[in-house]
Amino acid sequence: MVLRGRGSAGTGRPGPLYADQMSGLAEEHAALVALLRCVPKGSSWFTVTEAVLARGSALAAWEEAAGGALIPDPAMTAVLEQALRDVAEWDRSGWRGTAAEGSG
């Protein structure tokens, strides 16, 4: 995701507070931001890119990274919730996320 200026419990998915306010694309962007924030030291964004491409979406990659546990890790939940807030704030500030997809 590139930012450009223009003038739920247990699932690893956004909770109801934010999900009602965001489009599916915004959720994808938030999941991508959260994944990038969790890249282990010594790894690169390429690791995230591979995971997203292999799973078909950032949300699917996030759900796998979050572990899909019955009792989610509060730290992982907090990362996604902060990413949701950040993406919403960026949108309100006139920034939008764009993505480039390869042809195969």
N, C-alpha and C positions, 0 to 999 in steps of 0.2 A: 504494500500500500504506500502510496506517495501522497502526502498532504499538499494540496494546492489551494492558494487563496482564491476567492471569487468575490470579490466586492462584498437458579432455582434449586432449590435445596437438593443436594445429592446427585444432581445430574451434570454439574459443571457448566450448565447453561445459565444464561442470564435469569435472575430472579424476577418476579412479577413487577417489582418497583420500576425496573428499567426496561423490561421486555415490552411493556405496554407503550413505552415512549419511543421505541426504536424500530426501525425497519429491519428486515432480514439482512440487508446489505450492511447496515450499521453494526449489527451483531457479528457479522463476518469480520468486519474491520476491527471491532473490539477484540474478538478472539485472536486475530493476527497480532494486534498490539500486545495482548497478554502473552502470547507465545514468544514474541520477540523479547519481552521483559524477563522471561524465564530461561533464556538461552544460558546454559552453563558456561562458566568462565572457560576460555580456551576453545569454545565452539564458535560457530559463525551463523549469520543469518541464513546461510545456505542450508544448514541443518533444518531450519524451520521451513524453508521453501520446499525442500524434499518431502517433509512430513505432510505439508498442505497438499502438494501435488499428488502424493501417494494416496491420500484419503479423500481427495476431491473437494475439500473445503477446510477453512481454518477452524470452523466450529467442530468438525469431526476430529481434526488433529488436536484441538484443545481438549475435547472430551477424553481422548486417549491419554493425553499428557496428564490430565487431572486425575486419571486413574479410575474413574467411574465407580468409586467406592461408595458403599452404603452410607458411610459417614465421611463426607468430603473433608479434605484438608483445609482448614480455615485460611491458611496462607494462600492457597491456590484460589479459593473463592474470592478473597480480598483482591488478588491481582486482577481477576476478570472484572469484578465490580468497579475497580478503579479505572480499568480500561474502558468500560462502558460509560462511566462518567466523563472521562477525557474525550472520547469520541463525540459524545453529545455536546460537550463544551466547545470542541473544535467546530462542530457543525453550527452551533449558535454564534460563534465568532466569525463565521464566513469561510471556514476551511472545509474541504470535503476530501474524502479518500477516493483515490482512483486505483484501479488495478490493471495490470497488463497480463493477458493470458497468452500462452504460447499455442501454436497450432498443432503441437503434438510432439 
